[in-house]
Amino acid sequence: MPVLSIIACGMLEDELVHVLIRDCEIRQLIVVENNNISGFLRKLRSGGLVPRVISLDRVPMLLETGFSPGFKKISKMLMHFHFFRKMNEKIESGAGIKIDVVINLLRLGLHVDLELLKSEVYKNVREMAKFSDGILIFYGTCGHVLGGLERDFADLECPLFFLKDSSGEIVEDCISAALGGNDAYAGAMLECRGKGTIYLTPMWASSWKMLEKESGNRDLNNRYLKNSRYCLAAKIDSGLLYDPYFDRNVEDFALTFGMKIINMSGSSEVAEKSYLAARKAVLRKT
């Protein structure tokens, strides 16, 4: 069974939920167990997806069987019976359109230290390549710290795929992805030229307090967000309605830092097309 793995940024949690819910041909969805996935799992389940949640070291075993180790032993015995043998052949004959998806959602706090972010992404690429037919990097270049992934893993047998916009460029970051690509991001910055602007997706609006805490720097917001140069809070609406508190969180942010709220239209196109491209490539490969 083809395996597409996804190493994902927590800031792109909503986009990831969106593309997974739209995919009706996932045989099994596996989420790597960690302390960052409670909100992600809640959103998946609200969309009708109930994933298997296990530690990373147990993923290969689950992919091999799709069931528990005990079931594999029983199934071998059942293959002696004609009915079960024919049923198995029918299932396998349709396997070309199905796919297994493994999600490794990394913690948001990695953004505080970009070198640590790079180290974690690289480590997980090496680990997940052992059981994957392809890995989709659900990150932007993040200050270009992840810009060398394709080059650095050129000899890896497991191909890597990236979040790319309509121009074929890897997006700069999660804001670029939410706006529809690098050109749309540049246009938004041009529109706000001369005015310091903070761009808020639902995940950013709900996470900024936690990021300050993770940084260990209590003066982070005072030194940056309360700087008089920042006067606009751009609320990006991508049409992904997984956070019912988005409006309230943006208002709270703007009030805290004395900013004016402006509305911007976003898009889920980057996530959708990049996921489909990675999925099709993995199916072709296998």
Phi, psi and omega in degrees: 000129179300142181237117172255119176259150180228121173261115194237147173278136179300333179291342179255024182302315182295318179296323179293315176302317182301311184288328180289319180296328181285341184271108182272000185247031174271121179288309174217141179249123182243130177246128180292130184287129172198187185274005189251005196253002186299313179294322178299314180296321179299318180292320177299314183293326177293337177266007176093008179256129178239096185280164168274133181245113181216166178290156185300323183291343180263355182300314181303320179297317181292323178294326182294323185251325188078352180222191179284160178303326180294325180294323181299319179295317180294320183296326178296322178293320182292336181295347177287343181264134186304317184299312183291327179294317179293321179297319179296320179296322179295318179296313183294329182293337179260011187290343184297333182264352181266162181205148172262137181237129179244125182251127173240099183268111183277159188287147182297327184298347179297338180294339181293329181230102186295329177291324176293320176303312180300315181299317181292318179296314180298317180298317181287330174299312181299319183289317186280340177296338182294333183236008186252151172266352177182151179232124175266121178274103184271056178222162165272196177282345174050070181067023179069006179291336178255011183292342183260009183304312183299318179291316185291336179246030182299330182269001180288131180294331178274117182290150176253144177235157189224163173283110184239147179270186184294342177272359181083011180266142173293133184293152183294315183196189183293333177290317176301318179297318182290331181275344178114006177134175185294323179294320179294323178295314179298321179295322179294320179292325177294322179297327181260017185304134180089355179232121178298127187230134172254125183265128186240116166268171177304320181290320177295318183295331181266354189242353189296326178294319180294322181294324177296319180294318180296328182291337182073011182243102183292343181267003185304309182291322180297321184280333184247294187292332178270005174294136184298341179292333179270113184231352182238138171247108183271113181271114185264117180257106179263003181082008180262107191257056181267345181245105182290349183257014184303309181303313182296320181294321178294317179298320178296317179297311182297321179293320181298320187251011175063043182249155175268136179273131171237152183258139176229142177274132178249194183200148174258012186297319181300312180296316182298308184291324180291320178295314181296322179296317179294319180298313181296321180296319179295319178296319178296320183296325186262000000 
